[in-house]
Amino acid sequence: ILNNVFKEEFEFEAMELPDITVELPDISCCFFPQAEFNGKSDSLFFNDGVRRIDFVLVYEDEDMKEIDKNRTFQKRKVSASLMKMGMELEAARSVVDEKLLFVKVHMPWDMLCTYAEVLHIKLPIQPNDLSTTSSPFNFLSCITRHFYPSEDLIAKETEYFTAPFEKDRLEYFYVKDRDLFFTPSMRSRMAYYILSRAPYEVRGNIKKFGVTKLLDGGVYKAAYPLHDCRFNVRSKEEECPNERYLLYNEWAHPKSFYKMQPLDLIRKYYGEKIGIYFAWLGFYTAMLALAAIVGLGCFIYGYTTQETSTWSKEVCDPLIGGNIVMCPQCDKECTYWRLNSTCESSKKLCIFDNYGTLVFAVFMAIWVTVFLEFWKRYQAELEYEWDTVEFLEQEEQPRPEYEAKCNHERINPVTRVKEKVPYTACGRCIRVSLGIGTVLFWIVLILASVVAIIVYRLAIFFSFSTRLQSDLKELEPFKEYVTAQMATSVTASIISFVVIMVLNILYERVAIWITDFELPRTKTDYENSLTLKMFLFQFVNYYSSCFYIAFAKGKVVGYPGQPVYLLGKYRNEECDPGGCLIELTTQLTVIMGGKAIWNNIQEVLLPWMKNLIFRYCTRVGSEKVIPRWEQDYQLQPIGKLGLFYEYLEMVIQFGFVTLFVASFPLAPVLALVNNLFEIRVDAWKIITQFRRVAILAVASNAMIIAFTSDMIPRLVYYWSFSVYPYGDHSSHTMQGYINNTLSVFDIQDFSNKSRPLQTPYWFNNSTTCRYRDFRYPPGHHRQYEYSIYYWHVIAAKMAFIIVVEHIVYLTKFVLSYVIPDVPYTVREQIKREKYLSQVILHETNLKLVTKRLKPVTMNDNNTFLL
């Protein structure tokens, strides 16, 4: 009876069975055959060896007396729905665990043709007959061709003109072999499209469909397409292309680290999205090589000239820096100190804050423009070659989650026809408002965490200033290196990194929940909405602490007699006499290095350990042969947003490389090294561990040079204040720069709140101390007000920002004009492809009209008959 009921296409709801004493029969495979494993571990076909496996569903064969019967009904309904739509199914019991059942899914030819048309998949119509013209950059191919995989192993893909597939015009498409016409990635894409829309329950106006929800609910254990073979062993099947094996050996294996990526094979095996990701990552890494070389050159220049820097030598000179007494940097507990105590930090600062850094900042601003222009050109080539150039928004199908909740009607503004939508205009406004409010709340939470870290900096600096020197008396060699400022900077950077990662983990879940609640119509809309939320959050989360050090720290501190307090309690922290650039470098090093380590642990080590544990828990005797579908089940699933996080990781890195590179010339070098590993690690990960399946940078670097670096004050002193009428030197020089940039303060002007309680033994009878600022000295009629030097420096900083910005924008305009977004050859091929598509359309329509027209005859009355 149950078998007959289940065969009625499930036109009923899940029923409550009466209390009966008879035992229910095993109905786990009552709609499709259950085949015994034939011993072919590498087979990608049903047991008949003809029908290819396009997808696999895995579930546990549950005992209906122990578990909710509704799960079993849902699985039966999905199976019946798939068969009703034309799919062919075959079940196989697990070799390792008898409770597991693997449902193999096959799409027949007619079904593939139907859904290729529905999804607007572009397929070949004829080989490309246009000759390739020589490019001015072809000389590079002579160098790089030695680094490509051997064409004997990975043959070059034949280029075709393509058109969106139409079943009625099949004869015009280039079909050499029906079994190979649709690539495995196309077949799995179509299979997943159907599986995500297979209905399993209808209750009134509520429709439930798609294996995604059943996977989330544990009804199905897994759903995935098959790898074509093991990654490290060739398949024994003669017709198997062994593409996974080739990708591993020629791309993911450590021995192939120097080889270029086989992008066409990656795209063919995994699809366009993963192919585009690795193409972008490879292009970005190649462009980073030039930036890394220039940045390394600037670093070497700074390292070799640190001992010859005039202002650094003045700081370290016992007769100059040793005789300059600096004012305390905190209230009461801090005391006076000599300038030459910062000798080592001033030398380190010279490595990053020099004329080479100025040149490098301008170079990187231009590099960003060149990178974007050439990427647009390269992207246009890939879009054409990979048939994504004419992907239109209206062609994209709605998400199944969207379709399932379409309960409201509205008039389509374009077609003026009634259509179903999941919410009213008011409901959509509420959903979007909630999403915006949530994002703003979390951004405010980040800013609150930044303020908390600033308070930590102020409190811990006070503690280090009073205790650190006494605690390090026995470690004399380290005293000059471990300063209160350095200890505060390093510990605050580490805490900031920990806070960033914790907030990331929490916010990711919130962002996904809010985006699901908004219910975007298409997958592209969903990804765009999530991208906006995640990037806004990540931008503030990762960069806010760096922006604080670069543009806020040490800028509003007042002067020793009238300091500025945060929250009315904590005295604002000051920069070292050489500036805050070395602290910004420390912050960037900790965040970039820590993020790279954390990502590798999360993306590589954890999946590898999970697979290792899973294989250990499900190990079987060596004599047992495990089929292909069960081998893939033992791998980790790629998350729905797995690729999204890979892109986000690189975008955040791109921000560090471009926004703050003026403070850390080695950032491109670290990014290059990280990306060289990232390409191979990502390749190894998806092949072996998983189932198949710049404008802102211009302004920020200019402002870092202007407001964080001391480069502009040095240039102002060199060209204006070292000679008459402001200086005493006869020619332009950097001598006297340190003395000129430190203002004088009378210690009698200390307030009772900030006056130091103790004075060092060497202080003697000094009546003044120095502090970092440009103010008039005591006794001047405008004492402690900003001096003329201050206003010269501000004007020079603003002029520098404007000049650099205009130089870069002019360069961008020229490059945009010189470098077309779409290469000439690609434009010609697109025109040729459109022409062929129009010819096919015209000929098809002409044949259709000819068939419908009847022949004309004349009757006896001399009249025409149609």
C-alpha positions in Angstrom: 0.0 0.0 0.0 2.8 2.4 0.9 4.6 1.7 -2.3 1.4 2.6 -4.3 0.8 5.7 -2.2 4.4 6.9 -2.8 4.0 6.4 -6.6 1.1 8.9 -6.7 3.5 11.8 -7.2 3.0 12.9 -3.6 -0.2 14.9 -4.0 -0.7 14.8 -0.2 0.8 16.1 3.0 2.8 14.1 5.4 0.2 11.8 7.0 -0.2 10.5 10.5 -0.3 6.7 10.3 -2.7 4.9 12.6 -1.5 2.8 15.5 -0.8 -0.6 14.0 1.3 -3.5 15.2 2.6 -4.6 11.9 6.2 -3.6 11.1 6.7 -1.2 8.2 8.6 -2.6 5.3 12.0 -1.2 4.2 11.1 1.4 1.6 14.4 3.2 1.3 14.8 2.6 -2.4 11.3 2.0 -3.7 11.4 4.4 -6.6 14.8 3.7 -8.2 17.0 0.6 -8.3 19.6 0.0 -5.5 22.7 -1.4 -7.2 25.5 -3.3 -5.6 28.9 -1.7 -6.0 30.7 -3.3 -9.0 34.2 -3.0 -7.6 35.3 -0.2 -10.0 36.7 2.4 -7.6 37.3 5.0 -10.3 34.0 4.7 -12.1 32.0 7.9 -12.7 29.0 6.0 -14.1 26.0 4.1 -13.1 26.5 0.3 -12.9 25.6 0.1 -16.6 28.8 2.0 -17.4 26.8 4.3 -19.8 25.0 6.9 -17.7 27.4 9.5 -16.2 27.0 10.5 -12.5 26.3 14.2 -12.4 25.6 14.6 -8.7 25.4 12.5 -5.6 23.1 12.8 -2.6 24.0 11.1 0.7 21.6 10.3 3.5 21.3 7.9 6.4 18.9 5.0 6.1 16.8 5.7 9.2 14.7 3.3 11.2 11.2 4.8 11.0 10.3 3.5 14.4 13.0 5.6 16.0 13.1 8.8 14.1 10.6 11.4 12.9 8.9 9.9 9.9 8.7 13.3 8.2 12.4 13.1 7.2 11.8 9.9 5.3 8.7 11.4 3.6 10.7 14.5 2.5 13.5 12.3 1.0 10.9 10.3 -0.9 9.2 13.4 -2.2 12.5 14.9 -3.4 13.3 11.6 -5.2 9.9 11.5 -6.8 10.2 15.2 -7.9 13.6 14.6 -9.5 12.3 11.6 -11.4 9.2 13.5 -12.5 11.4 16.2 -13.9 13.3 13.6 -15.9 16.4 12.8 -13.8 17.5 9.2 -13.5 18.5 7.8 -10.1 20.5 4.9 -8.8 21.2 4.1 -5.1 24.2 2.3 -3.6 24.8 1.4 0.0 28.0 2.5 1.6 31.0 0.1 1.7 32.2 1.7 5.0 29.0 2.3 6.8 25.9 0.3 6.0 23.6 3.0 7.3 24.7 5.4 4.6 23.0 5.4 1.1 24.4 7.2 -1.9 21.9 8.3 -4.5 23.6 8.8 -7.9 21.9 11.4 -10.1 22.1 11.4 -14.0 20.7 14.0 -16.4 19.7 12.6 -19.8 20.5 14.4 -23.0 17.1 16.0 -23.4 17.2 17.3 -19.9 20.6 18.8 -20.3 19.5 20.6 -23.5 16.4 21.9 -21.7 18.2 23.4 -18.7 21.2 24.6 -20.8 18.6 26.8 -22.5 17.0 27.8 -19.2 20.4 28.9 -17.8 21.5 30.6 -21.0 24.7 28.6 -21.1 26.9 29.6 -24.0 28.1 26.7 -26.2 30.3 26.4 -29.3 28.9 27.1 -32.7 32.1 26.9 -34.7 35.9 27.1 -34.2 37.4 30.6 -34.0 38.5 31.5 -37.6 40.1 34.9 -36.7 43.8 35.0 -36.8 45.4 36.4 -33.6 47.2 39.7 -34.1 50.6 40.3 -32.5 50.5 42.3 -29.2 53.1 44.8 -28.1 53.4 42.7 -24.9 54.0 39.4 -26.8 57.7 39.6 -26.0 56.8 38.6 -22.4 55.4 35.3 -23.7 58.9 34.3 -24.9 60.0 34.6 -21.3 57.0 33.1 -19.5 56.4 30.1 -21.9 59.1 28.2 -20.2 57.0 28.4 -17.0 53.8 27.0 -18.4 52.8 23.3 -17.9 53.8 21.0 -20.7 51.3 21.0 -23.6 51.8 17.3 -23.9 50.1 16.9 -20.5 47.6 19.9 -20.6 46.7 20.6 -24.2 45.7 24.1 -25.2 42.0 24.5 -25.4 40.5 25.0 -28.8 38.9 28.4 -29.2 35.3 28.5 -30.4 32.7 31.1 -31.2 29.8 30.5 -28.8 26.2 31.5 -28.5 23.5 30.9 -25.8 22.2 27.4 -26.3 18.7 26.9 -27.8 17.3 23.4 -28.1 15.4 24.1 -31.3 18.6 25.2 -33.0 20.7 22.2 -32.0 21.9 21.5 -35.5 23.8 24.9 -35.6 25.9 24.0 -32.6 29.2 22.3 -32.8 28.3 18.9 -31.4 31.1 16.4 -32.1 30.2 14.1 -29.2 27.1 14.3 -27.1 28.9 12.9 -24.1 31.5 15.7 -24.2 29.4 18.6 -25.5 28.4 19.6 -21.9 31.5 19.8 -19.6 31.3 18.2 -16.2 31.2 21.6 -14.5 28.2 22.6 -16.7 26.4 19.3 -15.9 26.9 19.7 -12.2 25.7 23.3 -12.4 22.5 22.3 -14.1 22.0 19.4 -11.7 22.4 21.6 -8.7 20.0 24.1 -10.2 17.4 21.4 -10.4 18.2 19.9 -7.0 17.9 23.4 -5.4 14.3 23.6 -6.7 13.0 20.1 -6.1 9.8 20.4 -3.9 9.3 18.2 -0.9 6.5 19.8 1.1 3.5 22.1 0.4 1.3 23.5 3.3 -1.2 26.0 2.1 0.7 28.9 0.6 4.0 27.7 2.1 6.1 25.8 -0.4 9.3 24.0 0.7 11.8 22.9 -1.8 15.5 22.5 -2.4 18.1 20.2 -1.0 19.9 23.2 0.7 17.3 23.3 3.5 17.3 19.5 3.8 21.1 19.6 4.1 20.8 22.3 6.8 18.2 20.2 8.6 20.3 17.0 8.5 17.8 15.2 6.2 20.7 14.7 3.7 24.2 14.3 4.9 25.8 15.8 1.7 25.2 16.7 -1.9 28.1 17.1 -4.3 29.4 16.4 -7.8 32.3 13.9 -8.2 35.9 14.4 -8.8 37.1 12.6 -11.9 39.8 10.6 -10.1 42.1 10.6 -7.1 44.4 13.6 -6.9 47.6 11.6 -6.7 46.8 8.5 -8.7 45.7 8.2 -12.3 42.3 6.6 -12.9 42.1 3.1 -14.3 39.1 4.0 -16.4 40.2 4.5 -20.0 37.9 7.4 -20.8 38.7 9.3 -17.7 40.5 12.6 -18.5 42.3 12.6 -15.1 42.0 16.4 -14.9 42.2 16.4 -11.1 45.4 14.4 -11.2 46.8 16.8 -13.8 45.8 19.9 -11.8 47.5 18.5 -8.7 50.8 17.6 -10.4 51.1 20.6 -12.7 49.5 23.2 -10.4 49.0 22.3 -6.7 52.1 20.2 -6.1 55.0 22.0 -4.3 57.3 21.0 -7.1 55.3 23.1 -9.6 55.5 26.3 -7.5 57.3 28.1 -10.4 54.8 27.2 -13.1 52.1 29.4 -14.4 48.6 28.5 -13.6 46.6 26.3 -16.2 43.6 28.7 -16.0 41.7 27.1 -18.9 41.8 23.7 -17.2 40.9 25.2 -13.8 37.9 26.9 -15.4 36.9 23.7 -17.3 37.1 21.5 -14.1 35.7 23.9 -11.5 33.8 26.5 -13.4 34.1 30.2 -14.2 33.9 31.6 -10.7 36.8 29.6 -9.3 38.7 30.2 -12.6 38.2 34.0 -12.3 39.4 34.0 -8.7 42.7 32.2 -9.5 43.1 34.4 -12.6 42.7 37.5 -10.5 45.0 36.2 -7.7 47.7 35.3 -10.3 47.4 38.7 -12.0 47.5 40.6 -8.7 50.6 38.6 -7.6 52.4 39.2 -10.8 51.8 42.9 -10.6 52.9 42.9 -7.0 56.4 41.7 -8.1 57.2 45.1 -9.5 55.9 46.9 -6.4 57.8 44.5 -4.2 61.1 45.2 -6.1 60.7 48.9 -5.7 59.6 48.6 -2.1 62.6 46.4 -1.2 64.9 48.9 -2.9 63.5 51.7 -0.8 63.9 49.5 2.4 67.5 48.7 1.5 68.2 52.4 0.8 66.8 53.4 4.2 68.7 50.6 5.9 72.0 51.6 4.4 71.6 55.3 5.0 70.3 55.2 8.6 73.8 55.8 10.0 74.4 58.8 7.8 71.1 60.6 8.4 71.9 64.1 9.8 68.9 64.4 12.1 69.4 60.8 13.4 73.0 61.6 14.2 71.9 64.7 16.1 69.6 62.7 18.2 72.3 60.2 19.1 75.1 62.8 19.5 75.9 63.1 23.3 76.6 66.8 22.8 73.3 67.5 21.0 70.7 64.9 21.9 72.4 64.2 25.2 72.1 67.8 26.3 68.4 68.2 25.2 66.1 67.5 28.2 62.6 66.4 27.2 59.5 67.1 29.1 57.6 64.3 30.9 55.0 62.4 28.7 52.5 61.7 31.5 51.4 63.4 34.6 53.3 63.3 38.0 54.8 59.8 37.8 56.7 60.4 34.5 59.9 62.3 34.7 62.3 64.2 32.5 64.4 62.3 30.0 67.2 62.9 27.5 66.6 62.9 23.8 69.4 60.6 23.0 67.6 57.8 24.9 65.6 57.4 21.7 68.7 56.9 19.5 67.9 53.3 18.4 64.3 54.1 17.6 65.4 57.1 15.5 67.7 54.9 13.5 64.9 52.4 12.9 62.7 55.3 11.8 65.2 56.3 9.2 64.7 52.9 7.5 61.1 53.8 6.7 61.0 57.6 6.8 63.3 58.8 4.1 63.2 60.3 0.6 63.0 56.8 -0.9 59.6 56.4 0.9 58.4 59.6 -0.7 59.2 58.3 -4.1 57.7 54.9 -3.4 54.4 56.4 -2.2 54.0 58.3 -5.5 55.0 55.1 -7.4 52.4 53.0 -5.6 49.7 55.5 -6.3 50.5 55.2 -10.0 50.9 51.4 -9.6 47.3 51.1 -8.4 46.1 52.9 -11.5 48.2 50.8 -13.8 47.0 47.6 -12.0 43.3 48.5 -12.3 43.6 49.5 -16.0 45.5 46.4 -17.0 43.2 44.2 -14.9 40.1 45.6 -16.7 41.8 44.7 -20.0 42.8 41.2 -18.9 39.3 40.7 -17.4 37.7 41.6 -20.7 39.8 38.9 -22.4 38.8 36.3 -19.9 35.1 37.2 -20.0 35.1 36.7 -23.8 37.2 33.5 -23.7 35.1 32.0 -20.9 31.7 33.1 -22.3 30.7 35.4 -19.5 30.8 38.7 -21.5 27.0 38.8 -22.1 25.7 37.7 -18.8 22.6 39.8 -18.2 20.9 40.4 -14.9 17.5 39.6 -16.2 18.8 36.2 -17.4 19.8 35.2 -13.9 17.2 32.9 -12.2 15.8 33.7 -8.8 17.2 32.0 -5.8 15.1 29.1 -4.5 14.9 30.7 -1.1 13.3 33.8 -2.8 10.9 31.7 -4.8 9.7 29.7 -1.8 8.4 32.8 -0.1 6.6 34.5 -3.0 3.2 35.0 -1.4 2.4 38.6 -2.3 1.3 39.9 -5.7 2.4 43.1 -7.5 2.4 44.5 -11.0 5.7 44.2 -12.7 6.8 47.8 -13.7 8.3 46.6 -16.9 5.8 44.0 -18.2 2.8 45.3 -16.4 1.9 41.7 -15.6 1.0 40.3 -12.1 3.9 38.5 -10.5 4.6 36.9 -7.1 7.0 38.6 -4.7 8.0 37.6 -1.1 7.2 40.9 0.5 5.4 44.2 0.0 7.1 47.5 -0.5 6.8 48.3 3.2 8.1 44.9 4.1 11.2 45.4 1.9 11.8 48.8 3.5 11.7 47.2 7.0 14.1 44.4 6.0 16.6 46.8 4.4 16.4 49.3 7.3 17.1 46.5 9.8 20.1 45.5 7.7 21.5 49.0 7.6 20.8 49.5 11.3 22.6 46.3 12.2 25.7 47.2 10.1 25.9 50.7 11.7 25.5 49.2 15.2 28.5 46.9 14.6 30.6 49.7 13.1 29.9 51.8 16.2 30.9 48.7 18.2 34.2 48.6 16.4 34.9 52.3 17.1 34.1 51.6 20.7 36.7 48.9 20.7 39.2 51.3 19.2 38.5 53.8 21.9 38.9 51.1 24.5 42.4 50.2 23.1 43.3 53.9 23.1 42.4 54.0 26.8 44.6 50.8 27.3 47.4 52.6 25.5 47.2 55.6 27.8 46.9 53.5 31.0 49.6 51.0 30.1 52.0 53.7 28.9 51.7 55.3 32.3 52.5 51.9 33.9 55.4 51.1 31.7 56.9 54.6 32.1 57.0 54.2 35.9 58.1 50.6 36.1 59.8 49.4 32.9 63.2 51.0 33.4 63.5 49.8 37.0 62.5 46.3 36.0 65.1 46.1 33.3 68.1 47.3 35.4 69.6 43.8 35.3 69.1 43.5 31.5 71.2 46.5 30.6 71.7 45.7 26.8 67.9 45.7 26.3 67.1 49.0 28.1 67.8 51.1 25.0 65.5 48.9 22.9 62.6 48.1 25.2 61.1 51.6 25.8 57.7 52.4 27.2 56.6 53.6 23.8 57.7 50.5 22.1 56.2 48.1 24.7 52.9 50.0 24.6 52.8 49.9 20.8 53.5 46.1 20.5 51.1 45.0 23.2 48.3 47.3 21.9 48.9 46.0 18.4 48.5 42.4 19.5 45.4 43.1 21.5 44.0 45.1 18.6 44.6 42.1 16.3 42.8 39.7 18.7 39.8 42.1 19.0 39.7 42.3 15.2 39.5 38.6 14.7 36.9 38.1 17.4 34.7 40.8 16.0 35.1 39.2 12.5 33.9 35.8 13.7 30.9 37.3 15.4 29.9 39.7 12.6 30.2 37.1 9.8 27.3 35.2 11.3 25.2 38.4 11.8 25.9 39.6 8.3 24.8 36.3 6.8 21.6 36.2 8.9 20.7 39.8 8.0 21.3 39.1 4.3 19.2 36.0 4.5 16.5 38.1 6.2 16.6 40.7 3.4 15.8 37.9 0.9 17.6 39.1 -2.3 16.1 37.9 -5.5 19.2 36.4 -7.3 22.4 34.9 -6.2 24.3 38.0 -7.6 22.0 40.3 -5.5 22.7 38.1 -2.5 26.5 38.2 -3.0 26.5 42.0 -3.7 24.4 42.7 -0.5 26.7 40.5 1.6 29.8 41.9 0.1 28.7 45.5 0.9 28.0 44.6 4.5 31.2 42.6 5.0 33.5 45.0 3.3 32.1 48.1 5.2 32.6 46.2 8.4 36.0 44.8 7.5 37.2 48.1 6.3 36.5 49.8 9.6 37.5 46.8 11.7 41.0 46.3 10.1 41.9 49.9 9.2 40.5 52.0 12.1 43.4 51.4 14.4 45.9 52.2 11.6 44.0 55.4 10.7 44.1 56.4 14.4 47.9 56.0 14.6 48.4 57.6 11.2 46.1 60.7 11.5 45.0 61.1 15.1 47.7 60.0 17.6 49.9 62.8 18.7 48.0 65.5 16.8 45.9 66.9 19.7 48.1 66.8 22.8 48.4 70.4 23.7 51.6 71.4 25.4 53.2 70.4 28.8 51.5 73.3 30.7 48.1 72.6 29.2 47.7 69.0 28.0 44.6 67.6 26.4 42.8 64.7 28.2 40.6 61.9 26.8 37.4 61.4 28.7 38.6 64.1 31.2 41.0 61.5 32.8 43.6 60.1 30.4 46.2 62.4 29.0 46.4 62.0 25.2 49.5 60.0 24.1 52.3 61.6 22.2 54.4 60.3 19.4 58.2 59.8 19.6 60.3 62.8 18.7 60.7 61.1 15.3 57.0 60.7 14.8 54.4 57.9 14.9 55.5 56.2 11.7 57.4 53.4 13.4 54.2 52.6 15.5 52.2 52.5 12.3 54.7 50.1 10.9 54.5 47.9 14.0 50.7 47.9 13.8 50.7 46.9 10.1 53.3 44.1 10.7 51.3 42.6 13.5 48.0 42.7 11.7 49.3 41.5 8.3 51.5 38.8 9.7 48.9 37.6 12.2 46.1 37.6 9.6 48.3 35.5 7.2 49.0 33.0 10.0 45.4 32.8 11.1 44.1 32.3 7.6 46.4 29.4 6.9 45.4 27.7 10.2 41.7 28.2 9.3 41.9 27.3 5.6 44.5 24.6 5.5 45.3 23.1 8.9 41.7 22.7 10.1 40.3 21.0 6.9 43.4 18.7 6.9 42.9 17.7 10.5 39.1 17.2 10.0 39.7 14.9 7.0 42.4 13.0 9.0 40.1 12.5 11.9 37.2 11.5 9.7 39.3 8.9 7.8 40.6 7.5 11.1 37.1 7.2 12.5 35.8 5.5 9.3 38.8 3.5 8.4 38.2 0.1 6.8 40.4 -2.8 5.9 42.9 -2.4 3.1 41.2 -5.2 1.2 38.1 -3.1 0.7 37.7 -1.1 -2.5 35.9 2.2 -1.9 33.9 3.8 -4.8 34.6 7.2 -6.1 31.4 8.8 -4.6 32.4 7.5 -1.1 35.9 8.7 -1.4 34.6 12.2 -2.1 32.2 12.0 0.8 35.2 11.7 3.1 36.4 15.1 1.9 35.3 18.5 3.4 32.5 20.4 1.8 33.2 23.8 0.3 31.0 26.3 2.1 28.4 28.3 0.2 30.6 31.4 0.8 34.0 29.7 0.6 35.1 31.7 -2.4 33.7 34.9 -1.0 36.1 34.7 1.9 39.0 34.1 -0.4 38.2 37.3 -2.3 37.6 39.3 0.9 41.0 38.2 2.2 42.8 39.5 -0.9 40.8 42.7 -0.9 41.7 43.5 2.7 45.4 42.7 1.8 45.1 45.0 -1.2 44.0 47.7 1.1 47.0 47.3 3.4 49.3 47.3 0.4 47.9 50.4 -1.1 46.5 52.5 1.7 49.5 52.4 4.2 52.4 51.5 2.0 54.1 54.8 2.7 54.7 53.8 6.3 55.8 50.2 5.4 57.6 49.8 2.1 58.0 46.0 2.8 54.2 45.5 2.6 54.2 44.6 -1.1 57.1 42.2 -0.4 55.2 40.4 2.4 52.0 40.4 0.3 54.0 38.9 -2.7 55.5 36.1 -0.6 52.1 35.4 1.0 50.3 35.3 -2.3 52.9 32.9 -3.9 52.0 30.5 -1.1 48.3 31.4 -1.2 48.0 30.4 -4.8 49.5 26.9 -4.2 47.9 26.4 -0.8 44.4 27.3 -2.2 45.1 25.0 -5.1 46.2 22.1 -2.9 43.3 22.7 -0.6 40.5 22.6 -3.2 42.0 19.7 -5.0 43.0 17.4 -2.1 40.9 18.4 0.9 37.5 19.6 -0.5 34.7 18.2 -2.6 34.3 19.5 -6.1 32.3 21.9 -6.6 42.0 52.2 -5.6 41.2 55.8 -5.7 41.3 56.0 -1.9 44.9 54.7 -1.9 46.1 57.9 -3.6 44.8 60.2 -0.9 45.7 58.0 2.1 49.4 57.5 1.0 49.7 61.2 0.4 48.3 62.0 3.8 50.5 59.5 5.5 53.6 61.2 4.0 52.1 64.6 5.0 50.7 64.0 8.5 52.4 60.9 9.9 55.9 61.1 8.4 58.3 63.9 9.2 59.3 64.2 5.6 57.4 67.4 5.0 58.8 69.3 8.1 62.3 68.2 7.1 61.8 69.6 3.5 60.4 72.8 4.9 63.4 73.2 7.2 65.9 72.3 4.5 64.5 74.8 1.9 63.2 77.6 4.2 64.3 77.6 7.8 67.9 76.4 7.6 68.9 79.6 5.8 68.2 83.4 6.0 65.9 84.9 7.2 64.9 82.1 9.6 68.2 80.2 10.0 71.8 81.0 10.5 73.4 78.6 7.9 74.8 80.0 4.7 73.5 77.1 2.5 70.6 74.6 2.7 71.4 71.9 5.3 69.7 69.5 7.7 72.0 70.5 10.6 70.1 72.0 13.5 66.8 70.3 12.4 66.2 68.5 15.7 66.8 71.7 17.8 64.5 73.7 15.5 61.6 71.2 15.7 61.5 71.0 19.5 59.8 73.8 21.4 60.9 75.2 24.8 58.8 75.0 27.9 59.4 76.6 31.3 59.0 74.1 34.1 57.5 76.8 36.3 54.5 76.7 34.1 53.5 73.1 35.0 50.1 72.8 36.6 49.8 71.0 39.9 48.1 68.1 38.1 50.9 67.4 35.7 54.0 68.5 37.6 56.5 65.6 37.9 57.0 64.3 41.5 60.6 63.3 41.0 63.5 64.7 39.0 66.5 62.6 37.8 69.9 63.3 39.4 71.3 64.7 36.2 68.6 67.3 35.9 70.5 69.7 38.1 69.2 73.3 38.1 67.6 73.2 34.6 64.6 75.6 34.2 63.3 74.4 30.8 62.5 71.2 29.0 61.7 70.5 25.3 58.6 69.0 23.6 57.7 68.0 20.1 55.7 70.9 18.5 56.1 74.2 16.7 55.3 76.9 19.3 56.8 80.2 20.5 59.1 79.9 23.6 58.3 81.3 27.1 58.9 85.1 27.4 57.7 85.7 23.8 54.7 88.0 23.6 52.8 85.0 22.0 54.3 82.3 24.1 53.1 78.7 23.6 51.1 79.7 20.5 51.8 78.2 17.1 54.9 79.6 15.4 55.3 80.7 11.8 57.1 77.3 11.2 53.9 75.5 12.1 51.9 77.3 9.4 54.6 76.8 6.8 54.5 73.1 7.5 50.7 72.9 7.3 50.7 74.8 4.0 53.4 72.5 2.6 51.5 69.4 3.7 48.3 70.5 2.0 50.3 71.5 -1.1 52.0 68.1 -1.2 48.6 66.2 -0.9 47.1 68.3 -3.8 50.2 68.0 -6.0 50.5 64.2 -5.6 46.7 63.7 -6.0 46.7 65.7 -9.3 49.8 63.9 -10.6 48.2 60.5 -10.0 44.8 61.5 -11.4 46.5 62.9 -14.5 48.4 59.6 -14.9 45.2 57.7 -14.4 43.5 59.8 -17.1 46.4 59.3 -19.6 46.6 55.5 -18.9 42.8 55.1 -19.2 43.0 56.8 -22.6 46.1 54.9 -23.8 45.1 51.4 -22.5 41.6 50.4 -23.8 39.5 48.4 -21.4 38.7 45.8 -24.1 41.6 44.8 -26.5 41.1 45.3 -30.2 41.3 41.6 -31.0 38.6 40.8 -28.4 36.3 43.5 -29.8 36.7 41.9 -33.3 35.9 38.4 -32.0 32.9 39.7 -30.1 31.6 41.3 -33.3 32.3 38.1 -35.3 30.4 36.0 -32.7 27.4 38.3 -32.7 27.3 38.2 -36.5 27.3 34.4 -36.5 24.6 34.3 -33.9 22.4 36.7 -36.0 23.0 34.5 -39.1 21.9 31.4 -37.2 18.8 33.2 -35.9 17.9 34.5 -39.3 18.3 31.1 -41.0 16.3 29.4 -38.3 13.4 31.9 -38.6 13.5 31.6 -42.4 13.2 27.8 -42.2 10.3 28.2 -39.7 8.4 30.6 -42.0 9.1 28.3 -45.0 7.6 25.3 -43.2 4.5 27.2 -42.2 3.8 28.6 -45.8 1.7 26.3 -48.0 2.4 26.0 -51.7 0.3 28.3 -54.0 -2.0 26.6 -56.6 -4.6 27.8 -59.1 -8.1 26.4 -59.4 -10.4 26.2 -62.5 -11.8 29.7 -61.8 -8.3 31.1 -62.1 -8.1 32.0 -58.5 -5.2 31.3 -56.2 -5.4 28.8 -53.4 -3.1 28.9 -50.4 
